[in-house]
Amino acid sequence: MTAVTFIADDPDLTQRVTVTRADMRNASTTHIRAGDVLSYSDLLHLTLIASDNAAARVLARTSEGGTAAFINRMNDVAVHLGLTNSHYADPSGLDARNVSSAYDISHLIAFATSDERLGPIMRTAAFDVKANSRSFPIHTTNRLLGTDVDVLAGKTGFISKAGYCLATLLQVPQGSQVAVVVLGAATSTMRFWEARHLFNW
C-alpha cells in the first residue's frame, strides 16, 4: 500500500532524497544508512524487492505533507479500492495496528501489479542500488521468483503478531491470473510451500 500510495502522487522517480536517523529507528530490515542519498526509484526497489522498512519510511516522509498526511492517503486509497477490512497506521508495515484481510490483500496485489512502474519491480529477483557514495546489490524476499511458478508479482511480510505472510499474483499455465495470499505461516519456508500448494490445487 505504501508503494501504491506513493505512485498515485505521480512522483519524479529520478528525484533524490536523504535518509535520516529517524527513518532507521527499529527498522527490522534495511540496507540503507542515515545520510544516504537515493533516488525514489531505488527506494521503491528497496521497499518492494528487499522489504526494506526504512526505505518505505523515506517514501512516506518525503511525500507531500509528510508521514502523517501520507498515512491518511493510504487509508483513502484503501477506501477507494474497496478494501473494507484494511486500515493503516504506519508506512513500514511494522506497526501491528496495520490490519487487512487475505481478500483485501489479493485485490491490492492485483491492483499494484497492474501499475507499469510497480509490476516489473515485484518481478525483479536482484537489483543494484546506488546511494551517494556506494552501490550495493539487493535480492528478493519472494522465494517463488525464479522457480517453475510464473510469478507476476509478490510481496512478503513478517511481524510476530501476523506471522510469515506472502501476497503473490501467479499465472496459471494457459489460464488466468490468480492471487494467492498466505497469512500467519509459522515459518518463512512454510508461506512459500502453502502458496505453491494452493496454486497447484
N, C-alpha and C positions, 0 to 999 in steps of 0.2 A: 504494500500500500504506500510505503514511503516513496518508492520509485515511480509508481503510477501518479501520485500526487505531485511529485517534483516535475515530471514530464508534462503534466497538464498545464503548467505555467509556461510551456514552450521556451525553456531556457537556452541560452547560448552555451552549448556543451564544451566549447573551447575556452570559456572563461575559467580563470584560475583563482582559487581561494586558499586561505591559510588555515591550517589545523590549529586549534587552541588546546590548552591543557584540559579545559572543561570537557571538550569532545572526547577525551581519552578516559575520563573518570569511570572506573568499574566496567570498562568495555571488555566483555568476555573474549571476544575475538577481534584483533586488529593488527594490521600490518603497517600502520602509519604512526608518525610521531608528531608531537607538538612542534609547530614551526614549519612542517612540511607544506609546500605549496603545490597543489594538484589541480588538474582540470576537472570540471564537472563530469566529463566523460569517464575519466579514470575513477572518480568517486562512485559513479554508478556501477562500473565494472567491479570495484571492490565490494560494494553492497550486495550485488546480485550473484557474483561468482564465488566470492570468498566469505560471504556472510559477515562482512566487516561492520561491527556495530558503530564504531567511531565514525566511519565514512558516512553511514546513514545519518548520524547526528549532524555532521557538517552540512549535508544536503539541506536538512531542515533549518538549521541555524542561519545559514546564509541566504535562505529564500526570503521573499518579501514578507516583512512583518516579524521575522524571526521564528523561533521554535514554537512558541505558544500559538501563533497565527497558523503555522503550518499544521499543527495537530488538529486545530479546528477545521482546516481544509481537508485533512484526512477523513474526518468524520462526515464532512459534507459530501465527499466523493463516495463514501460508503452508502449514504442515503441515496445519492444519485444513481448508484449501481444496484440499488435494491437489496443491499446486504443488511437485512434486518436484525441479524444476530451478531453484528460486528460493532465494536467500539474501541477506539484507540486513545491511549493515554500518553504514549511516547513514540518517537520515530525509530528507535533502535530495535524494538521487539523484545527488549529485556524486562520490561515492566509487566508484572503479572496481571495488571489491570487492563492490558490489551486482551480483548476477547473476540472470538469468532466461532464459526461452526465449519464443519467439513463442507457443507453445502455452499456457504458463502465463499469459502476459500477456493472451491472449484470454479466458481464464477470469476473470482478475482484473478486467478492464474490464467484463465482463458482470455479475459479482457487484457491483461498485461501482455500476453503473448502476441495479441493482435496488433500491438504498437510496434511499428517498424524499427524504433530505436531500442526497445526493451527486449523483444523476442530474440533477436540474434545474440544479445549478451547472455541470455539464460541458456543458450545452446553452446556457449563457449567453454571449453574444458580448461584452457590455460591462457593467460594474458600477461603482458609485461606492463607494469605501471611505472610512470615516470613522475617522480617527485622532483622538487627543485634541485637537489644535489645528488640524487641517486636513482637507479632503476632497479626494480625487483619483480620477480615472477609471482603470480598468484595462480591457484588451482581451484577448480570447482569443488564444492562440498557435495555435489549431487553425483553419487557413485553409479547411477544408472546411465549417465552420459558415457559414451564410448563402449557400451555393451551392445548386445544384439537387439536391444529395445530401441525403437525410433523415438527419441526424446525431442519434443518440440520446445519444451521449457521445463524449468523446475526450480524450486527453492526449498532449502532445508531450514529447520529452526530447532532450537532447543532452549528451554529453561526448565528447571527442576519441576515446576508446577505443571507444565504442559507435556513433559517427556520429549522424546525424539519425534520430530514431525517432518513431513515431506508433502509438498504440493507439486504435482507434475502434470504436464499435458503430454500425452503419448499418442502416437499414430498407429492405429490398428492396420496391419497389412491389408491392402486392397479394401480398406474400410474407412470408418470415421475417426475423428479425433476423440479421445476420451480423457477426461481429467480424473486423476487418481490422487486422493488426499488421505494420508495416514497421520493420525494424531495420537499422541500418547504411547508411542512404542517404547519398549523397555530398554532397548539399546539402539545405537546408530545403525548397526547392521540390520536389525530387525525391520526398521522402517523401509529399507530398500527391498528386503525379502517380501514383506507384506505387499508393497506396491507392485512388484513383479507378479506375485501370486494373484492379486486382484486383476491385473492387466491380462494375464494368461487366461483367467476364468472368463 
